[in-house]
Amino acid sequence: MRPERPHFREEFWENPPAFPQGVELVRQEALVVPRTGPGGESTYDLAEVRLPEARVPVLLSYRAPLFPVDVLAQKERLGELREQLRRRESEGRGLPAFRLPMLVTDSASPRVLDACAEAEVALVDSRGTFFLRTGSTFVRVQGRGVSSRAPREPVFHGKGSRIVRVLLQSPEETWTVRALSERTQTSYSYAHGVIKKLIQSGYVEGGRGVGFRLREPAGLLKEWKNSGRPTAISKEGFNAPSTTPDRLHDGYFQLVSQGIRAVFTLASALAPDERFVSGVPHGLYLSGALDAAISAFGLRRMTPHNFWIHRADPAAETEEGGIYFAQRLWRHGPGVALPQLTVDFHHSGGRGPEQAEELLKRYARALPVS
C-alpha cells in the first residue's frame, strides 16, 4: 500500500489555497471514524462551499497524493459515511444529512480532475484547483499555484541519511542533485526530494543552475541527533574483559581476516582529546556473524555492559554515504565519522548524550568561517 501523509489535513488548513473568486470553503465539524491499521482512525470534515448563488454542504476526505485510480474508492468510502450522517441528523444535530463528497489533495493532475468529474465527486487541492458540479452549480478551475507538499522521502533514516552524512562531511562543498544521487547511490528523484525537504527546513540553500550547499551544518547535525531515528536498528550489550587499543586492534583485524566488515563507534571511535565524560561504553557496527565478533573480542554475555554490537539500518550498511563513509582511522581500526558518532552517543544512554553534545560543539567550532 502507498503511504499517506498523516498530517496533510492540518497542512491544508494552515496554508489554504486561493479559491476562485466568489468561492469560499468553510469547515463546520470534524467526523472521526474508527478504522483498522496504523492510527486506528480517519478524520473527515463536514464543510460548506459558499457561492454567490448557493451554499453546498460537502463531506471532505483528505488524500495526498491522489491518483485517478483512488477516486472511485474514495467516493464509495464517503458514500458509506452518509448513513452515519443520516443517523446523526435523526438525533437532531441540525446539520444536513446529504453532503456532496469532496476530495482534498496536494496537487491534482488533469487526469485526477477528469476522474472526479466523471465520478461526480468535488475536488480541491493546495494549488487552487477546484471542481464542483451539483444541480445548476458548476465550477471547474485547474490550479496553477505551487504546492507546498512536503516531500515524503525520509531525511534521517533510510537512504535519506546517506545524503545527510555526505553534506555534513563537506559543509563547504556545493553539490548538484545528480552528483549527490551518484555519490549516495540513490535515484535522482529521491535525492531531489530530500534536498527539497532540507531547503524547506532552512538547512540547505541554492537552486538549479547554482548548486546546493549546507546553510546550517551544525543545525542539521543537531536536528539529526534529536530526530529520534538511531542508525542502529538493534543493539546487544556484552562485557569485554579488555578494551585496550591493542585488544581492539587484534579483535578488529581478526574480523577482517574472515572477510567480515565492521567499524567502531562510541568510545572506540573517539580520539583521546574528544573524550568528555567517563564511563561510556565501546561499540562496533557489525556486518557479519555475531559469533565471530564475540570470539574476536572475547565478549561475554554478562553485566556490566561495556561493549555494544550495533546492527545498522540496511540502507546505511555502505560506504556510499552510510556508516562506512568518511571513516576516521585510528591505530586499532576505523571509526565512524564524527557526525555519525554524535548521533550514536546521543542514543547510547547513560552519559552518552553529554558526550554527544560535546561532539556537536566540536563539529560546530571546526566549521570554517564564511
C-alpha positions as CSV (number, residue, x, y, z in Angstrom):
1,M,0.0,0.0,0.0
2,R,1.1,3.6,-0.7
3,P,1.9,5.6,2.5
4,E,-0.3,8.6,3.1
5,R,0.7,11.8,4.8
6,P,-0.9,11.7,8.3
7,H,-0.8,15.5,8.8
8,F,-1.9,16.7,5.4
9,R,-5.3,17.8,6.8
10,E,-3.6,20.2,9.1
11,E,-1.2,21.4,6.4
12,F,-4.1,22.2,4.1
13,W,-5.9,24.3,6.6
14,E,-2.8,26.1,7.9
15,N,-2.0,27.2,4.3
16,P,-5.3,27.2,2.4
17,P,-5.1,27.9,-1.4
18,A,-6.5,30.9,-3.1
19,F,-10.0,29.8,-4.1
20,P,-11.7,31.1,-7.3
21,Q,-13.4,34.4,-7.0
22,G,-16.7,34.2,-5.2
23,V,-15.9,30.7,-3.7
24,E,-15.4,30.1,-0.1
25,L,-14.8,26.8,1.8
26,V,-15.8,26.8,5.4
27,R,-15.2,24.0,7.9
28,Q,-18.0,23.1,10.2
29,E,-17.2,20.0,12.2
30,A,-14.8,17.1,12.2
31,L,-16.0,13.5,11.8
32,V,-13.7,10.9,13.3
33,V,-14.2,7.3,12.1
34,P,-12.5,4.2,13.5
35,R,-10.6,2.1,11.1
36,T,-8.1,-0.7,11.2
37,G,-4.4,-0.2,10.7
38,P,-1.9,2.4,11.9
39,G,-3.5,5.3,13.8
40,G,-6.8,3.5,14.3
41,E,-9.0,6.3,12.9
42,S,-9.6,8.5,10.0
43,T,-10.7,12.1,10.2
44,Y,-13.1,13.8,7.7
45,D,-14.6,17.2,7.8
46,L,-18.1,18.5,7.4
47,A,-17.9,21.7,5.5
48,E,-19.8,24.1,3.3
49,V,-19.0,25.6,-0.1
50,R,-20.3,29.1,-0.2
51,L,-21.1,30.6,-3.6
52,P,-22.9,33.8,-4.6
53,E,-25.9,31.8,-5.7
54,A,-25.9,28.8,-3.3
55,R,-24.5,27.0,-0.3
56,V,-23.4,23.4,-0.9
57,P,-22.8,21.0,2.1
58,V,-19.8,18.8,1.4
59,L,-18.0,15.9,3.2
60,L,-14.2,16.3,2.9
61,S,-11.8,13.4,2.6
62,Y,-8.1,14.1,2.6
63,R,-5.7,12.1,0.5
64,A,-2.2,13.1,-0.6
65,P,-1.0,12.1,-3.1
66,L,-4.2,11.3,-5.1
67,F,-4.3,9.3,-8.3
68,P,-7.1,8.7,-10.7
69,V,-7.5,5.1,-9.5
70,D,-8.2,6.4,-6.0
71,V,-11.2,8.5,-6.9
72,L,-13.9,5.7,-7.1
73,A,-12.7,4.1,-3.9
74,Q,-12.8,7.4,-2.1
75,K,-16.3,8.0,-3.4
76,E,-17.5,4.6,-2.1
77,R,-16.0,5.3,1.3
78,L,-17.7,8.7,1.5
79,G,-20.9,7.1,0.4
80,E,-20.7,4.7,3.4
81,L,-20.4,7.6,5.8
82,R,-23.7,9.1,4.6
83,E,-25.6,6.6,6.6
84,Q,-23.8,7.7,9.8
85,L,-24.7,11.3,8.9
86,R,-28.3,10.4,8.4
87,R,-28.4,8.7,11.8
88,R,-26.9,11.8,13.4
89,E,-29.4,14.1,11.6
90,S,-32.2,11.9,13.1
91,E,-30.7,12.7,16.5
92,G,-31.4,16.3,16.0
93,R,-27.9,17.6,15.4
94,G,-29.2,20.1,12.8
95,L,-26.7,19.5,10.1
96,P,-27.6,18.4,6.5
97,A,-27.8,14.7,6.1
98,F,-26.8,14.8,2.5
99,R,-23.4,16.1,1.6
100,L,-21.6,16.1,-1.7
101,P,-18.4,14.1,-1.5
102,M,-15.3,16.3,-1.9
103,L,-11.7,15.2,-2.1
104,V,-8.8,17.3,-0.8
105,T,-5.3,16.7,-2.1
106,D,-2.0,18.4,-2.5
107,S,-1.7,18.6,-6.3
108,A,-4.4,17.2,-8.6
109,S,-3.3,16.3,-12.1
110,P,-5.7,17.0,-15.1
111,R,-6.4,13.2,-15.1
112,V,-7.4,13.3,-11.5
113,L,-9.7,16.3,-12.2
114,D,-11.2,14.3,-15.1
115,A,-11.8,11.3,-12.9
116,C,-13.5,13.4,-10.3
117,A,-15.7,15.0,-13.0
118,E,-16.7,11.5,-14.3
119,A,-17.4,10.2,-10.8
120,E,-19.3,13.3,-9.8
121,V,-17.0,14.0,-6.8
122,A,-16.0,17.5,-5.9
123,L,-12.3,18.3,-5.6
124,V,-9.9,20.9,-4.2
125,D,-6.1,21.0,-4.0
126,S,-3.4,23.1,-2.5
127,R,-2.6,24.7,-5.8
128,G,-6.0,26.2,-6.2
129,T,-7.7,23.5,-8.3
130,F,-11.4,23.5,-7.7
131,F,-14.2,21.3,-9.1
132,L,-17.8,21.2,-8.1
133,R,-20.9,20.2,-10.0
134,T,-24.3,19.9,-8.4
135,G,-27.7,21.0,-9.7
136,S,-27.3,24.2,-11.7
137,T,-24.0,25.0,-10.0
138,F,-20.7,24.2,-11.9
139,V,-17.2,25.4,-11.1
140,R,-14.1,23.9,-12.7
141,V,-10.6,25.6,-12.3
142,Q,-7.2,24.0,-12.8
143,G,-4.9,25.4,-10.2
144,R,-1.6,26.9,-11.2
145,G,-0.1,27.7,-7.8
146,V,2.9,26.0,-6.3
147,S,2.1,23.1,-4.0
148,S,3.6,23.3,-0.5
149,R,3.6,19.5,-0.3
150,A,6.4,18.3,1.9
151,P,8.4,15.5,0.2
152,R,7.8,12.1,1.6
153,E,11.4,10.9,1.4
154,P,12.8,10.3,4.9
155,V,15.8,12.5,5.8
156,F,17.3,10.9,8.9
157,H,16.8,7.3,8.2
158,G,16.9,5.0,5.2
159,K,18.7,6.3,2.1
160,G,18.0,9.9,3.1
161,S,20.5,9.7,5.9
162,R,23.2,8.9,3.3
163,I,22.7,12.4,1.8
164,V,22.8,14.0,5.3
165,R,26.1,12.3,6.0
166,V,27.7,13.4,2.8
167,L,26.5,17.0,3.3
168,L,27.7,17.1,6.9
169,Q,31.1,15.8,5.9
170,S,31.7,18.5,3.3
171,P,29.8,21.5,4.7
172,E,31.5,24.0,2.3
173,E,31.1,21.9,-0.9
174,T,28.5,22.8,-3.5
175,W,26.6,19.8,-5.0
176,T,24.2,19.2,-7.8
177,V,21.3,16.8,-7.1
178,R,22.8,14.5,-9.8
179,A,26.2,14.4,-8.1
180,L,24.6,13.7,-4.7
181,S,22.5,10.9,-6.1
182,E,25.5,9.3,-7.7
183,R,27.6,9.7,-4.5
184,T,25.0,8.1,-2.3
185,Q,23.7,5.6,-4.8
186,T,20.1,6.9,-4.7
187,S,17.8,7.9,-7.5
188,Y,17.7,11.4,-8.8
189,S,14.1,11.9,-7.7
190,Y,14.8,10.5,-4.2
191,A,17.8,12.8,-3.7
192,H,15.8,15.8,-5.1
193,G,13.0,15.1,-2.5
194,V,15.5,15.0,0.3
195,I,17.2,18.2,-0.8
196,K,13.8,19.9,-1.2
197,K,12.8,19.0,2.3
198,L,16.2,20.3,3.7
199,I,15.6,23.6,1.8
200,Q,12.1,23.9,3.2
201,S,13.6,23.3,6.7
202,G,16.3,26.0,6.1
203,Y,19.3,23.8,6.3
204,V,20.3,23.9,2.6
205,E,20.4,26.8,0.2
206,G,20.9,27.1,-3.5
207,G,18.9,26.1,-6.6
208,R,19.1,24.7,-10.1
209,G,22.0,26.1,-12.0
210,V,24.0,27.2,-9.0
211,G,24.0,24.0,-7.0
212,F,23.2,23.3,-3.3
213,R,25.2,23.6,-0.1
214,L,24.6,23.5,3.6
215,R,23.4,26.7,5.1
216,E,23.3,25.4,8.8
217,P,25.6,22.4,9.2
218,A,25.6,22.4,13.0
219,G,21.8,22.9,13.0
220,L,21.3,19.9,10.7
221,L,23.5,17.7,12.8
222,K,21.6,18.8,15.9
223,E,18.3,18.0,14.1
224,W,19.5,14.6,13.1
225,K,20.7,13.9,16.7
226,N,17.3,14.9,18.1
227,S,15.2,13.2,15.4
228,G,14.6,10.0,17.4
229,R,15.9,7.9,14.5
230,P,19.0,6.0,15.5
231,T,21.1,4.4,12.8
232,A,21.3,1.1,14.7
233,I,18.1,-0.9,14.3
234,S,19.3,-3.2,17.1
235,K,21.9,-3.3,19.8
236,E,23.2,-6.1,22.0
237,G,25.3,-5.5,25.2
238,F,28.3,-7.5,26.3
239,N,31.1,-7.4,28.7
240,A,34.6,-7.1,27.2
241,P,37.4,-8.2,29.6
242,S,39.7,-5.7,27.9
243,T,39.2,-2.7,25.7
244,T,42.8,-1.5,25.3
245,P,43.8,-0.3,21.9
246,D,45.9,-3.4,21.3
247,R,43.0,-5.7,22.2
248,L,40.6,-3.7,20.0
249,H,43.2,-3.9,17.2
250,D,43.5,-7.7,17.5
251,G,39.8,-8.2,17.5
252,Y,39.1,-5.9,14.5
253,F,41.7,-7.5,12.3
254,Q,40.6,-11.0,13.3
255,L,37.2,-10.0,11.8
256,V,38.9,-8.6,8.7
257,S,40.8,-11.8,8.2
258,Q,37.4,-13.6,8.0
259,G,36.1,-11.1,5.4
260,I,33.7,-9.5,7.9
261,R,33.0,-5.8,7.7
262,A,32.9,-3.7,10.9
263,V,33.5,-0.2,12.1
264,F,34.0,1.1,15.6
265,T,31.6,3.6,17.3
266,L,31.1,5.0,20.8
267,A,34.2,5.1,23.0
268,S,36.2,3.0,20.4
269,A,35.7,5.7,17.8
270,L,36.8,8.7,20.0
271,A,40.1,10.5,19.6
272,P,41.8,10.8,23.1
273,D,41.1,14.5,23.3
274,E,37.5,14.1,22.4
275,R,36.5,12.1,25.5
276,F,34.4,14.4,27.6
277,V,32.8,12.1,30.1
278,S,33.9,8.9,31.8
279,G,32.3,5.5,31.8
280,V,31.0,5.5,28.2
281,P,30.9,2.1,26.6
282,H,32.7,0.9,23.5
283,G,30.8,-0.2,20.4
284,L,31.0,-1.7,16.9
285,Y,28.8,-1.7,13.9
286,L,28.9,-5.3,12.6
287,S,28.0,-6.6,9.1
288,G,28.5,-10.2,9.7
289,A,28.1,-13.1,12.1
290,L,27.7,-12.2,15.8
291,D,29.6,-15.2,17.0
292,A,32.6,-14.1,15.1
293,A,32.6,-10.7,16.9
294,I,32.1,-12.5,20.3
295,S,35.1,-14.6,19.6
296,A,37.3,-11.9,18.2
297,F,36.8,-9.5,21.2
298,G,36.4,-12.2,23.9
299,L,32.9,-10.8,24.7
300,R,30.8,-12.3,27.5
301,R,27.1,-12.2,27.9
302,M,27.1,-10.6,31.3
303,T,26.9,-7.3,33.0
304,P,28.2,-4.6,33.3
305,H,27.8,-4.0,29.5
306,N,30.9,-2.1,28.3
307,F,30.7,-3.2,24.7
308,W,27.7,-2.9,22.3
309,I,27.3,-4.6,19.0
310,H,25.2,-2.5,16.6
311,R,23.2,-3.7,13.6
312,A,22.8,-0.8,11.2
313,D,19.7,0.1,9.1
314,P,20.4,-1.9,5.9
315,A,20.3,1.3,3.9
316,A,23.2,2.6,6.0
317,E,25.5,-0.5,5.5
318,T,27.5,1.1,2.8
319,E,30.4,3.4,2.2
320,E,28.3,5.4,-0.2
321,G,27.1,7.8,2.5
322,G,26.5,5.1,5.1
323,I,28.3,4.1,8.3
324,Y,31.4,3.1,6.3
325,F,31.6,6.6,4.7
326,A,34.4,9.0,5.8
327,Q,35.7,6.7,8.4
328,R,38.3,8.1,10.8
329,L,41.3,5.8,11.1
330,W,42.8,5.0,14.5
331,R,45.6,2.7,15.5
332,H,43.2,0.0,16.5
333,G,41.0,0.3,13.4
334,P,38.5,2.6,11.7
335,G,35.8,4.5,13.5
336,V,32.6,6.1,12.2
337,A,32.7,9.8,11.1
338,L,32.2,12.5,13.7
339,P,28.5,13.3,12.8
340,Q,27.6,9.6,13.0
341,L,29.4,9.2,16.3
342,T,27.5,12.2,17.7
343,V,24.2,10.6,16.8
344,D,25.3,7.2,18.2
345,F,26.3,8.7,21.5
346,H,23.0,10.5,21.8
347,H,21.1,7.2,21.6
348,S,23.6,5.2,23.8
349,G,22.0,6.0,27.2
350,G,23.9,6.9,30.4
351,R,26.2,9.9,29.9
352,G,26.2,9.3,26.2
353,P,24.0,12.4,25.5
354,E,26.5,14.6,27.3
355,Q,29.3,13.2,25.1
356,A,27.1,13.8,22.1
357,E,26.7,17.5,23.0
358,E,30.4,17.9,23.3
359,L,31.0,16.4,19.9
360,L,28.3,18.6,18.4
361,K,30.2,21.7,19.8
362,R,33.4,20.4,18.4
363,Y,31.9,19.9,15.0
364,A,30.5,23.5,15.1
365,R,33.8,25.0,16.2
366,A,35.6,23.3,13.4
367,L,33.4,24.8,10.7
368,P,35.0,27.4,8.5
369,V,34.0,31.0,9.0
370,S,32.3,32.1,5.8
